[in-house]
Amino acid sequence: MTPILGIMASQISGHLATPNNYESIATVTVSTAVSSITFSSIPGTYKHLQVRGVGKSVASGIWVTLKMNSDATAANYYSHRLLGNGSAASASSAAGSTAGADFTTFYPTGSTAFVTDILDYTDTNKKKTVRTLSGYDANGSGEFNYMSNLWQGTAAITTLTFGNTANFEQYTHFALYGVK
């Protein structure tokens, strides 16, 4: 059976991301506390976008929001969340706000790390789907989140704004990548 599986696996192509498929577009490292981080003039030359980051906020449990193309229409954003904290799991959903879609939570006690994928960001025939894996550890406590977001817009995404009402702390780092 093993030779057959090897032959079948050799037919796989085109859908697996390889390390060479990611190109750095821009990075931001916060030097003093700021309430938002923006990537603008995003080129439309990739299939998907990925944002990787790590950071803290100055207050506990503050939602970080994602706004696309500066759209402040609350009805255009929807979120679904799965959360685990080591002793319990929960799920929730929410309509967005004028600040955008909730996509992870930052804390002052431990750095939150996240990876966010923005799928088909230039396709003008689709509403945009965003998925985020994030988590933080505060020396034995913490949480893991899986977020799925929808932006009702069909325009190609050229601007991403990440907001935090309690400010991102110094050394918070966001990196934007294009996925071929």
KOLRORO-474408 format. One record per residue: x, y, z of N, C-alpha, C, CB in turn. Coordinates in pm, 1 decimal, padded with zeros to 6 digits. Each point is the difference from the previous one (the first is absolute). Glycine has a CB too. Layout:
<nodes>
[node [X Y Z] [X Y Z] [X Y Z] [X Y Z]]
...
</nodes>
This chain:
<nodes>
[node [00082.1 -00118.9 00000.0] [-00082.1 00118.9 00000.0] [00087.1 00126.0 00000.0] [-00180.8 -00126.6 00120.6]]
[node [00297.5 00123.2 -00055.8] [00086.2 00116.6 00008.7] [00041.6 00053.7 -00136.4] [00080.1 -00087.0 00216.4]]
[node [-00040.4 00003.6 -00314.0] [00036.0 00053.9 -00131.0] [-00116.0 00074.9 -00065.5] [00162.6 -00187.0 -00025.5]]
[node [-00284.3 00137.0 00042.3] [-00115.8 00066.8 -00059.6] [-00019.7 00137.2 00063.8] [-00107.9 -00223.3 -00047.1]]
[node [00119.0 00231.9 00179.5] [-00015.2 00128.6 00067.9] [00108.2 00098.3 -00045.1] [-00102.8 -00117.2 00197.9]]
[node [00224.9 00067.7 -00217.2] [00107.9 00086.3 -00047.0] [-00027.2 00052.7 -00138.9] [00158.5 -00126.9 00140.4]]
[node [-00212.3 00041.8 -00225.9] [-00034.3 00042.7 -00135.7] [-00112.5 00103.5 00004.3] [00071.0 -00225.0 -00091.0]]
[node [-00171.7 00199.1 00174.0] [-00111.0 00094.7 00010.8] [00048.9 00133.1 00056.0] [-00160.9 -00190.7 00032.9]]
[node [00245.7 00188.6 00068.1] [00051.1 00122.7 00060.1] [00084.0 00079.6 -00098.7] [-00002.0 -00111.8 00222.5]]
[node [00069.6 00043.5 -00315.4] [00083.4 00070.9 -00096.8] [-00084.0 00079.7 -00099.1] [00172.8 -00178.1 00024.2]]
[node [-00301.9 00151.0 -00029.1] [-00090.0 00071.9 -00090.5] [-00048.4 00131.9 00060.0] [-00071.3 -00219.4 -00094.9]]
[node [00096.6 00240.4 00221.8] [-00044.4 00122.0 00067.0] [00083.4 00116.8 -00050.2] [-00072.4 -00130.2 00204.9]]
[node [00005.4 00235.3 -00248.4] [00073.6 00119.0 -00042.5] [-00091.1 00121.0 00006.3] [00147.9 -00138.8 -00148.9]]
[node [-00088.8 00253.7 00165.4] [-00071.4 00125.5 -00013.5] [-00072.2 00052.2 00121.9] [-00022.6 -00065.5 -00226.6]]
[node [-00009.6 -00015.0 00323.7] [-00077.2 00052.2 00112.5] [00078.5 00005.2 00130.5] [-00201.2 -00088.5 -00111.0]]
[node [00319.9 00042.7 00111.9] [00081.2 00004.2 00120.6] [00091.4 00122.0 -00004.7] [-00008.7 -00252.0 00020.2]]
[node [00006.0 00331.9 00085.3] [00084.8 00119.0 00004.9] [00142.6 -00040.6 00036.9] [-00198.2 00144.3 00064.9]]
[node [00292.9 -00098.0 -00140.3] [00140.0 -00025.3 00030.3] [00060.6 00129.1 00053.5] [00016.7 -00180.2 -00179.5]]
[node [00096.1 00171.2 00249.9] [00060.2 00119.8 00057.0] [00028.5 00109.6 -00103.6] [00099.2 -00146.6 00173.4]]
[node [-00070.5 00109.9 -00296.3] [00028.9 00100.4 -00102.5] [-00124.1 00071.3 -00050.1] [00194.3 -00135.5 -00065.7]]
[node [-00312.0 00093.8 00109.5] [-00123.7 00062.2 -00044.4] [-00036.4 00123.1 00081.6] [-00075.5 -00222.5 -00075.4]]
[node [00150.9 00255.1 00178.3] [-00027.6 00115.1 00084.7] [00102.0 00109.3 -00028.5] [-00099.8 -00148.8 00178.1]]
[node [00052.1 00269.7 -00206.7] [00089.4 00113.7 -00021.4] [-00034.8 00110.1 00098.1] [00025.6 -00058.2 -00243.9]]
[node [00075.2 00110.6 00311.0] [-00020.9 00109.0 00094.5] [-00043.1 00125.5 -00074.0] [00170.5 -00098.7 00155.5]]
[node [-00279.0 00159.4 -00109.4] [-00048.8 00125.5 -00057.7] [00038.3 00116.8 00090.8] [-00192.5 -00121.6 -00111.5]]
[node [00165.6 00107.7 00242.1] [00030.5 00109.4 00094.0] [00001.0 -00054.0 00142.4] [-00104.5 00170.0 -00155.8]]
[node [00177.9 -00102.3 00243.7] [-00000.8 -00031.8 00142.6] [-00014.1 00128.0 00080.1] [00142.6 -00203.8 -00039.2]]
[node [-00201.3 00189.5 00157.2] [-00013.9 00112.7 00092.9] [00040.8 -00049.6 00137.5] [-00187.9 00107.3 -00136.4]]
[node [00278.2 -00036.1 00201.1] [00035.0 -00025.0 00139.0] [-00028.8 00127.7 00076.3] [00178.7 -00172.1 -00060.4]]
[node [-00262.7 00161.8 00161.7] [-00044.3 00116.3 00076.0] [00112.2 00047.1 00091.7] [-00239.4 -00079.9 -00009.8]]
[node [00274.8 00209.4 00000.1] [00104.2 00055.5 00087.1] [-00059.4 00069.8 00122.4] [00146.5 00028.3 -00200.6]]
[node [-00264.3 00030.3 00185.3] [-00075.3 00056.1 00112.6] [-00145.6 -00041.2 -00019.3] [00161.0 00199.3 00028.1]]
[node [-00236.5 -00207.7 00078.9] [-00137.8 -00048.9 -00005.7] [-00081.6 00072.8 -00107.0] [00014.5 -00056.6 00243.3]]
[node [-00087.4 -00019.9 -00322.8] [-00086.5 00055.0 -00105.2] [-00133.6 -00072.7 00002.8] [00200.4 00059.9 -00143.5]]
[node [-00305.0 00004.8 00094.0] [-00133.2 -00060.1 00001.1] [-00030.5 -00079.0 -00126.9] [-00073.7 00186.2 00145.6]]
[node [00153.1 -00167.2 -00250.1] [-00026.3 -00075.4 -00122.8] [00128.1 -00020.5 -00080.1] [-00232.9 00092.7 -00005.8]]
[node [00228.3 -00196.3 -00077.1] [00108.4 -00031.6 -00092.5] [-00064.0 -00017.1 -00137.0] [00144.3 -00112.6 00181.2]]
[node [-00091.6 00182.1 -00281.8] [-00060.2 -00004.2 -00133.6] [00102.1 -00042.8 -00104.0] [-00160.7 00179.6 00066.8]]
[node [00117.6 -00270.9 -00153.3] [00073.5 -00034.5 -00121.4] [-00081.6 00056.9 -00115.3] [00104.0 -00214.5 00100.7]]
[node [-00045.0 00303.1 -00179.4] [-00072.5 00060.9 -00111.3] [00074.4 -00024.8 -00130.4] [-00093.5 00176.1 00153.7]]
[node [00028.2 -00145.4 -00263.5] [00055.7 -00021.4 -00133.6] [00046.0 -00144.4 -00019.1] [00070.8 00239.9 -00005.5]]
[node [-00152.8 -00334.4 00051.5] [00032.9 -00141.8 -00012.8] [-00010.1 -00038.2 -00147.3] [-00084.6 -00050.7 00235.4]]
[node [00190.5 -00003.7 -00292.6] [-00004.7 -00036.6 -00142.0] [-00098.9 -00113.6 -00025.1] [00238.4 00073.1 -00024.1]]
[node [-00297.5 -00075.0 -00092.8] [-00097.4 -00102.5 -00035.1] [00060.0 -00115.4 -00076.8] [-00170.1 00175.5 -00003.0]]
[node [00294.9 -00208.3 00029.6] [00072.4 -00098.0 -00080.3] [00009.1 -00138.2 00063.5] [00128.1 00188.3 -00090.4]]
[node [-00201.3 -00212.6 00198.0] [00006.4 -00127.7 00070.0] [-00137.5 -00065.5 00001.6] [00189.8 00084.5 00141.9]]
[node [-00193.1 -00211.3 -00106.7] [-00126.4 -00073.0 00012.2] [-00065.9 00029.2 00134.9] [00089.3 -00181.1 -00151.3]]
[node [-00009.4 00177.5 00257.8] [-00049.5 00021.6 00135.7] [00098.2 00090.4 00074.5] [-00117.3 -00226.1 00000.6]]
[node [00075.6 00273.3 00116.1] [00087.2 00074.5 00090.0] [00011.8 -00077.1 00131.1] [-00065.9 00221.5 -00106.6]]
[node [00178.6 -00205.1 00174.1] [00015.8 -00054.9 00133.5] [00064.9 00107.0 00086.7] [00020.0 -00238.4 -00088.4]]
[node [-00074.1 00254.7 00209.0] [00057.4 00091.5 00098.4] [00041.7 -00084.5 00119.3] [-00143.6 00198.1 -00077.4]]
[node [00269.9 -00182.7 00118.0] [00051.5 -00069.2 00117.7] [00038.4 00106.6 00100.7] [00083.8 -00199.6 -00135.8]]
[node [-00113.6 00172.5 00260.6] [00034.3 00101.6 00098.3] [00011.2 -00054.2 00139.9] [-00111.7 00162.7 -00142.1]]
[node [00164.4 -00076.8 00227.0] [00009.6 -00027.7 00142.2] [-00007.7 00134.6 00071.5] [00140.4 -00212.6 -00035.6]]
[node [-00215.0 00215.9 00146.1] [-00009.8 00127.3 00069.2] [-00079.1 -00006.1 00127.9] [00019.0 00106.4 -00216.7]]
[node [-00025.3 00010.5 00279.9] [-00072.1 00019.1 00125.4] [-00082.2 00127.9 -00010.1] [00180.4 -00121.9 00131.3]]
[node [-00280.8 00131.7 -00043.7] [-00072.8 00125.8 00014.0] [00024.0 00051.3 00141.5] [-00177.8 -00069.4 -00170.8]]
[node [00142.7 00194.3 00194.0] [00023.2 00058.7 00131.8] [-00109.8 -00036.4 00099.1] [00120.5 00187.2 -00110.4]]
[node [-00229.6 -00249.0 00063.8] [-00108.0 -00044.4 00088.4] [-00029.7 -00146.5 -00029.8] [-00098.9 00234.6 00011.6]]
[node [00030.0 -00301.0 00078.9] [-00022.7 -00142.6 -00010.7] [-00121.1 -00035.2 -00085.4] [00104.8 -00022.9 00221.5]]
[node [-00089.8 -00080.9 -00303.9] [-00111.6 -00054.5 -00075.7] [-00058.2 00092.6 -00104.6] [-00047.8 -00131.3 00196.9]]
[node [00130.7 00212.3 -00258.7] [-00047.1 00097.0 -00098.4] [-00003.9 -00065.3 -00137.8] [00094.6 00191.2 00136.2]]
[node [-00210.0 -00181.3 -00201.9] [-00012.2 -00052.5 -00136.1] [00081.5 00083.2 -00096.0] [-00228.0 -00086.4 00051.5]]
[node [00298.8 00018.2 -00136.9] [00066.3 00064.4 -00112.7] [-00095.3 -00015.3 -00117.3] [00238.7 -00047.7 00086.9]]
[node [-00261.6 00157.1 -00157.9] [-00094.1 -00001.8 -00111.7] [00074.4 00014.8 -00131.8] [-00179.2 00096.8 00146.9]]
[node [00115.4 -00143.2 -00252.2] [00054.3 00009.5 -00135.0] [-00102.6 00069.1 -00087.7] [00139.3 -00209.6 00030.9]]
[node [-00097.9 00321.3 -00088.3] [-00085.3 00076.2 -00092.2] [00062.8 -00007.0 -00138.4] [-00080.1 00156.6 00185.2]]
[node [-00002.8 -00184.1 -00285.3] [00049.3 -00011.9 -00136.9] [-00042.9 00119.8 -00083.2] [-00007.3 -00249.6 00019.0]]
[node [00102.6 00304.2 -00093.8] [-00023.8 00115.6 -00088.1] [-00067.1 00115.5 00073.7] [-00019.0 -00156.9 -00192.8]]
[node [00049.7 00174.9 00319.1] [-00054.6 00108.1 00082.3] [-00151.4 -00003.7 00011.0] [00193.6 00136.2 -00066.8]]
[node [-00254.7 -00251.7 00043.7] [-00145.7 -00015.4 00007.6] [-00043.2 -00001.0 00145.9] [-00003.1 -00129.1 -00217.6]]
[node [-00073.7 00229.4 00258.1] [-00048.3 00011.3 00137.4] [-00148.0 -00036.2 00010.3] [00171.0 00177.7 00042.3]]
[node [-00222.3 -00256.8 -00136.1] [-00139.5 -00043.1 00002.1] [-00011.3 -00125.6 00084.7] [-00042.3 00100.4 -00228.6]]
[node [-00016.1 -00087.9 00347.3] [-00006.3 -00111.6 00094.3] [-00065.9 -00123.2 -00061.1] [-00009.5 00164.9 00186.2]]
[node [-00093.7 -00146.2 -00265.9] [-00074.3 -00113.1 -00057.5] [00082.6 -00080.2 -00100.4] [-00208.8 00130.5 00033.0]]
[node [00326.2 -00083.6 -00070.2] [00083.7 -00071.0 -00096.5] [00095.5 -00100.7 00063.3] [-00016.8 00199.4 -00142.8]]
[node [00018.9 -00209.3 00275.9] [00094.9 -00087.2 00068.8] [-00071.9 -00102.1 00088.6] [00168.8 00185.6 -00004.5]]
[node [-00123.6 -00311.3 -00004.6] [-00053.6 -00107.6 00082.7] [00115.5 -00086.5 00049.2] [-00219.2 00001.1 -00128.2]]
[node [00205.1 -00053.9 00250.8] [00106.4 -00079.9 00060.2] [-00056.7 -00125.6 00064.5] [00133.8 00208.0 00039.1]]
[node [-00056.4 -00316.4 -00045.1] [-00027.7 -00122.9 00073.1] [00127.1 -00037.1 00074.0] [-00174.4 -00078.8 -00169.6]]
[node [00159.1 00034.7 00295.3] [00117.4 -00025.2 00084.0] [-00012.2 -00133.7 00071.9] [00030.6 00246.8 00030.3]]
[node [00079.0 -00320.6 -00030.8] [00016.5 -00117.8 00085.0] [00114.5 00030.9 00095.9] [-00085.8 -00162.0 -00180.9]]
[node [00065.1 00137.6 00309.6] [00098.1 00036.2 00101.6] [00024.5 -00117.7 00092.3] [-00071.2 00240.2 -00012.0]]
[node [00196.5 -00262.5 00045.7] [00036.2 -00097.6 00102.1] [00099.8 00063.5 00094.0] [-00041.9 -00192.8 -00157.0]]
[node [00026.7 00166.1 00287.6] [00092.3 00060.6 00096.0] [00066.0 -00103.6 00091.1] [-00139.5 00206.1 -00006.9]]
[node [00135.9 -00332.6 -00030.9] [00062.5 -00104.3 00080.5] [-00095.4 -00068.8 00093.5] [00207.1 00125.6 -00015.3]]
[node [-00318.0 -00061.0 00051.5] [-00097.7 -00064.2 00087.5] [-00141.2 00003.1 -00057.8] [00142.0 00063.8 00193.3]]
[node [-00165.7 00019.2 -00292.3] [-00133.6 00008.5 -00060.4] [00012.8 00044.1 -00145.2] [-00103.8 00054.5 00224.4]]
[node [-00000.1 -00085.0 -00299.7] [-00007.9 00043.7 -00139.6] [-00131.6 00072.1 -00019.4] [00144.7 -00192.5 -00079.6]]
[node [-00145.8 00286.1 -00013.7] [-00123.2 00072.9 -00027.6] [-00002.3 00041.8 -00145.8] [-00011.4 00081.2 00238.0]]
[node [-00105.7 -00043.7 -00283.6] [-00018.3 00050.1 -00135.5] [-00092.7 00119.4 00006.4] [00036.2 -00229.3 -00101.0]]
[node [-00014.3 00324.8 00009.7] [-00086.3 00117.5 -00004.6] [00001.2 00057.7 -00140.3] [00043.7 00048.3 00243.3]]
[node [-00137.1 00039.8 -00267.7] [-00004.2 00072.5 -00126.5] [-00042.7 00142.5 00028.9] [-00053.9 -00210.6 -00130.9]]
[node [00086.3 00300.1 00038.9] [-00035.2 00140.3 00020.2] [-00006.1 00071.7 -00133.0] [00106.5 -00002.7 00226.2]]
[node [-00195.4 00099.3 -00231.0] [00000.7 00093.3 -00112.0] [00109.7 00100.5 00029.6] [-00250.3 -00030.2 -00050.1]]
[node [00303.0 00091.1 -00051.9] [00111.3 00091.3 00016.9] [-00040.3 00134.4 00058.2] [00107.6 -00113.5 -00188.7]]
[node [-00010.3 00199.1 00192.6] [-00020.7 00136.1 00047.4] [00062.0 00094.4 -00102.1] [-00000.2 -00072.9 00244.9]]
[node [-00011.3 00201.2 -00220.8] [00060.3 00097.3 -00090.7] [00152.0 -00009.7 00002.9] [-00196.4 00151.5 00033.6]]
[node [00252.3 -00218.9 00068.3] [00144.8 -00019.0 00008.4] [00046.6 -00117.1 -00085.1] [-00004.7 00095.7 00229.4]]
[node [-00088.6 -00179.5 -00279.5] [00036.4 -00114.7 -00081.7] [-00030.8 -00129.9 00069.8] [00176.6 00135.1 -00105.8]]
[node [-00121.1 -00243.5 00054.6] [-00024.0 -00133.8 00054.3] [00095.8 -00029.8 00114.1] [-00081.6 -00076.3 -00223.9]]
[node [00030.3 00018.5 00333.7] [00086.3 -00047.7 00107.5] [00076.8 -00120.1 -00051.4] [-00158.9 00083.9 00179.2]]
[node [00292.6 -00086.4 -00159.6] [00072.6 -00115.7 -00050.9] [00096.1 -00063.9 00099.5] [-00020.7 00103.3 -00219.9]]
[node [00055.8 -00038.0 00328.2] [00075.8 -00063.8 00107.4] [-00005.5 00091.0 00122.3] [00153.9 -00119.1 -00165.6]]
[node [-00099.6 00070.2 00275.4] [00000.6 00076.1 00124.4] [00143.8 00020.3 00045.2] [-00226.4 -00092.3 00064.8]]
[node [00259.3 00214.1 -00022.3] [00133.0 00029.9 00053.8] [-00012.5 00024.8 00149.8] [00076.4 00098.7 -00221.6]]
[node [00031.2 -00129.5 00293.7] [00005.8 00014.1 00145.2] [00131.7 00067.5 00037.9] [-00145.7 -00206.0 00032.5]]
[node [00152.3 00268.5 00085.7] [00126.8 00057.9 00044.1] [00090.0 -00101.9 00069.9] [-00116.4 00218.4 00023.1]]
[node [00061.5 -00332.2 00019.4] [00075.9 -00096.5 00079.8] [00077.2 -00101.2 -00082.6] [-00169.3 00028.5 00174.0]]
[node [00134.8 -00047.3 -00299.1] [00069.6 -00094.8 -00085.8] [-00020.1 00040.9 -00144.7] [-00029.8 -00185.6 00168.7]]
[node [00129.4 00164.4 -00248.6] [-00010.8 00037.3 -00140.8] [-00091.0 -00095.7 -00075.1] [00228.8 00098.7 00009.9]]
[node [-00317.4 -00043.7 -00090.5] [-00084.4 -00079.2 -00088.5] [00072.2 -00014.6 -00133.1] [-00213.0 00080.1 00114.3]]
[node [00219.6 -00201.5 -00164.6] [00054.8 -00025.0 -00132.8] [-00116.1 -00041.2 -00089.7] [00228.7 -00069.3 00092.9]]
[node [-00223.8 00111.6 -00220.0] [-00109.3 -00034.5 -00090.3] [00050.1 -00015.2 -00143.6] [-00160.1 00121.6 00150.2]]
[node [00083.1 -00197.2 -00227.1] [00018.0 -00012.7 -00143.8] [-00138.3 00018.1 -00061.1] [00203.5 -00157.3 00020.8]]
[node [-00216.2 00254.0 -00110.0] [-00128.0 00032.1 -00063.8] [00012.6 -00017.4 -00150.3] [-00057.5 00161.8 00184.8]]
[node [-00034.3 -00236.0 -00243.6] [-00005.4 -00017.8 -00144.4] [-00119.5 00075.1 -00055.5] [00112.1 -00224.7 00018.2]]
[node [-00089.3 00304.0 -00121.4] [-00106.0 00073.6 -00069.1] [-00006.7 -00060.3 -00139.9] [00034.3 00218.5 00136.1]]
[node [-00141.4 -00290.7 -00160.8] [-00010.0 -00081.5 -00120.0] [-00057.6 00077.8 -00118.4] [-00027.7 -00199.6 00146.1]]
[node [00083.4 00175.3 -00263.9] [-00050.0 00057.3 -00125.6] [-00025.3 00151.2 00011.8] [-00104.0 -00222.5 -00054.1]]
[node [00199.5 00294.4 00108.1] [-00018.0 00141.3 00032.7] [-00020.3 00090.6 -00121.1] [00137.9 -00042.7 00197.9]]
[node [-00104.7 -00001.7 -00317.8] [-00019.5 00083.9 -00118.7] [-00120.7 -00040.7 -00083.3] [00243.8 00036.4 -00002.7]]
[node [-00309.8 -00144.7 00037.8] [-00113.3 -00050.8 -00078.5] [-00122.8 00088.1 00022.5] [00091.3 -00235.8 00015.2]]
[node [-00132.7 00308.3 -00117.2] [-00113.4 00092.9 00012.1] [-00135.1 -00070.8 -00013.8] [00146.1 00180.5 -00091.7]]
[node [-00145.3 -00311.6 00074.4] [-00123.8 -00077.7 -00006.0] [-00031.3 -00070.2 00131.5] [00039.8 -00031.9 -00242.5]]
[node [00045.8 00051.6 00343.1] [-00017.3 -00068.2 00128.3] [00002.0 00098.7 00115.8] [00106.9 -00203.9 -00096.5]]
[node [-00183.8 00169.8 00199.8] [00015.8 00067.5 00128.0] [00124.8 -00060.2 00064.1] [-00253.3 00043.9 00028.6]]
[node [00317.4 00029.1 00059.0] [00131.3 -00042.3 00049.4] [-00010.2 -00080.0 00129.6] [00099.2 00201.4 -00107.9]]
[node [-00024.0 -00312.3 00111.7] [00005.5 -00088.5 00115.6] [00136.9 00013.1 00065.8] [-00165.0 -00160.5 -00106.8]]
[node [00163.4 00168.0 00239.5] [00122.2 00014.3 00078.5] [-00001.2 -00109.4 00106.5] [00012.3 00253.1 -00041.6]]
[node [00103.5 -00317.2 00063.7] [00009.3 -00098.2 00108.1] [00126.1 00030.0 00080.8] [-00123.9 -00177.1 -00136.8]]
[node [00110.6 00162.9 00267.5] [00110.6 00033.8 00089.2] [00017.9 -00108.0 00105.8] [-00041.8 00244.5 -00039.1]]
[node [00165.2 -00287.3 00058.2] [00038.7 -00083.4 00113.2] [00082.5 00088.1 00092.3] [-00002.2 -00216.7 -00137.8]]
[node [-00033.9 00219.8 00264.8] [00075.1 00084.0 00092.6] [-00000.5 -00062.9 00138.0] [-00058.1 00205.4 -00132.7]]
[node [00150.6 -00160.5 00213.4] [00004.8 -00047.0 00136.9] [00103.0 00074.8 00080.3] [-00074.3 -00221.9 -00076.3]]
[node [00062.3 00208.2 00207.6] [00100.3 00059.6 00087.5] [00016.4 -00088.1 00122.8] [-00055.9 00233.0 -00082.3]]
[node [00172.2 -00222.6 00143.0] [00027.9 -00071.3 00122.8] [00046.8 00101.3 00102.9] [00059.1 -00213.4 -00124.7]]
[node [-00122.4 00210.9 00240.4] [00038.2 00089.5 00109.4] [00051.0 -00084.1 00116.4] [-00171.1 00173.7 -00071.8]]
[node [00279.1 -00247.5 00044.6] [00064.7 -00082.2 00101.2] [-00096.5 -00101.3 00061.5] [00155.1 00189.5 00047.3]]
[node [-00216.3 -00269.0 -00134.3] [-00088.5 -00105.4 00047.8] [-00147.3 00024.5 -00025.9] [00167.7 -00043.4 00170.2]]
[node [-00207.0 00166.7 -00190.2] [-00137.6 00028.9 -00040.7] [00006.3 00058.9 -00140.2] [-00078.2 00039.6 00241.2]]
[node [-00032.5 -00029.7 -00305.5] [-00002.2 00055.4 -00134.5] [-00116.8 -00053.6 -00077.8] [00246.0 00023.5 00005.1]]
[node [-00238.9 -00008.5 -00137.4] [-00108.8 -00048.9 -00083.2] [00046.8 -00021.9 -00143.1] [-00164.2 00119.4 00146.0]]
[node [00084.2 -00196.4 -00218.3] [00021.4 -00024.5 -00142.0] [-00129.9 00036.3 -00070.3] [00172.3 -00186.1 00041.6]]
[node [-00162.5 00263.2 -00149.3] [-00117.3 00043.4 -00076.0] [00009.0 -00043.8 -00144.6] [-00024.5 00194.8 00151.9]]
[node [-00087.4 -00232.9 -00206.5] [-00014.5 -00013.7 -00145.4] [-00114.6 00092.1 -00038.0] [00087.3 -00243.6 -00007.1]]
[node [-00058.7 00341.1 -00077.4] [-00101.4 00096.8 -00043.7] [-00021.6 -00013.1 -00149.4] [00063.1 00157.9 00185.5]]
[node [-00188.0 -00145.2 -00225.4] [-00036.4 00006.0 -00140.3] [-00079.5 00128.5 -00019.0] [-00002.5 -00255.5 -00026.1]]
[node [00042.1 00335.6 -00071.3] [-00066.1 00127.9 -00022.8] [-00048.2 00010.7 -00143.7] [00142.4 00105.1 00176.6]]
[node [-00245.9 -00024.6 -00194.4] [-00051.2 00031.1 -00132.4] [-00007.4 00150.8 -00014.1] [-00131.5 -00216.3 -00009.7]]
[node [00184.4 00266.3 -00100.1] [-00021.7 00139.8 -00038.7] [-00091.1 -00003.9 -00120.9] [00227.4 00080.2 00089.6]]
[node [-00338.7 -00011.1 -00084.3] [-00101.2 -00003.8 -00105.1] [00042.8 00071.7 -00127.2] [-00170.1 -00011.2 00177.7]]
[node [00281.1 00081.1 -00175.6] [00045.9 00072.3 -00117.9] [00052.0 -00093.9 -00107.6] [00055.8 00192.5 00145.8]]
[node [-00071.8 -00149.1 -00271.0] [00053.4 -00078.0 -00111.9] [00116.4 00071.7 -00068.7] [-00227.0 -00100.3 -00032.9]]
[node [00258.3 00221.1 00075.2] [00112.3 00073.4 -00059.2] [00131.2 -00068.9 00035.3] [-00129.8 00216.2 00013.0]]
[node [00227.6 -00203.1 -00099.3] [00133.9 -00050.0 00031.0] [00051.9 00073.2 00123.3] [00045.2 -00054.3 -00244.6]]
[node [00018.4 -00017.3 00334.7] [00051.1 00061.1 00123.3] [00133.1 00067.7 -00029.3] [-00117.0 -00173.9 00142.3]]
[node [00124.8 00302.0 -00111.0] [00123.2 00077.0 -00017.3] [00051.1 00056.9 00132.0] [-00073.8 00055.9 -00231.1]]
[node [-00010.0 -00058.6 00335.2] [00037.9 00055.4 00130.7] [-00051.9 -00090.4 00111.2] [-00003.3 00234.8 -00093.9]]
[node [00088.0 -00265.3 00190.3] [-00037.5 -00073.9 00120.6] [00034.4 00086.5 00119.9] [00038.0 -00225.7 -00112.1]]
[node [-00134.7 00244.3 00202.0] [00024.3 00077.0 00121.4] [-00033.9 -00086.2 00120.4] [-00049.1 00217.5 -00119.5]]
[node [00146.8 -00236.8 00206.0] [-00016.7 -00075.0 00123.1] [-00014.6 00100.7 00112.7] [00134.5 -00198.3 -00087.4]]
[node [-00242.9 00188.8 00163.0] [-00026.3 00096.0 00107.1] [-00002.7 -00065.7 00135.9] [-00127.6 00136.7 -00160.1]]
[node [00151.8 -00055.4 00261.8] [00000.6 -00046.2 00138.1] [-00034.1 00120.4 00086.2] [00173.1 -00184.0 -00045.5]]
[node [-00287.5 00183.0 00111.4] [-00044.5 00116.3 00077.7] [00089.2 00031.0 00119.1] [-00229.3 -00052.9 -00070.9]]
[node [00310.3 -00043.0 00113.7] [00088.0 00022.6 00115.3] [00144.6 00022.2 -00041.4] [-00152.4 -00139.8 00136.9]]
[node [00180.5 00151.0 -00263.6] [00133.2 00020.0 -00057.4] [00083.9 -00127.5 -00001.9] [-00010.8 00234.3 00079.1]]
[node [00085.4 -00248.6 -00189.2] [00098.7 -00105.2 -00012.0] [00124.1 00046.6 00074.4] [-00092.7 -00080.1 -00224.3]]
[node [00150.4 -00008.1 00306.2] [00119.9 00035.3 00075.8] [00124.1 00000.8 -00088.7] [-00104.5 -00098.0 00204.5]]
[node [00208.4 00162.5 -00152.3] [00129.2 00002.8 -00067.1] [00046.0 -00142.7 -00031.5] [00058.8 00215.7 00118.5]]
[node [00004.1 -00233.0 -00232.8] [00055.0 -00125.2 -00052.5] [-00104.7 -00092.0 -00063.9] [00174.1 00018.1 00174.6]]
[node [-00301.0 00021.6 -00175.1] [-00098.8 -00076.2 -00076.7] [00047.2 -00000.8 -00144.8] [-00192.9 00062.4 00158.0]]
[node [00182.7 -00178.3 -00222.7] [00056.1 -00016.0 -00134.9] [-00102.8 -00066.0 -00091.6] [00233.7 -00018.3 00095.7]]
[node [-00261.1 00080.1 -00211.3] [-00088.2 -00056.3 -00101.6] [00078.8 -00009.6 -00129.7] [-00208.5 00096.1 00111.3]]
[node [00195.1 -00208.0 -00183.1] [00066.8 -00018.3 -00128.3] [-00103.5 -00046.0 -00102.2] [00221.1 -00056.7 00113.5]]
[node [-00225.0 00124.0 -00228.0] [-00094.1 -00031.2 -00107.6] [00073.6 -00073.8 -00111.3] [-00140.8 00203.1 00056.5]]
[node [00082.5 -00315.7 -00099.2] [00058.1 -00081.5 -00107.0] [-00102.1 -00019.5 -00111.2] [00149.6 -00117.5 00165.6]]
[node [-00099.9 00109.6 -00287.9] [-00080.8 -00039.7 -00113.1] [00022.8 -00147.7 -00025.4] [00010.4 00232.1 -00099.9]]
[node [-00117.7 -00304.2 00073.0] [00007.3 -00144.0 -00026.7] [-00028.9 -00020.0 -00148.5] [-00072.7 -00061.8 00238.8]]
[node [00168.1 00000.7 -00309.7] [-00014.7 -00020.3 -00144.3] [-00108.6 -00100.8 -00032.1] [00240.0 00055.1 -00028.1]]
</nodes>
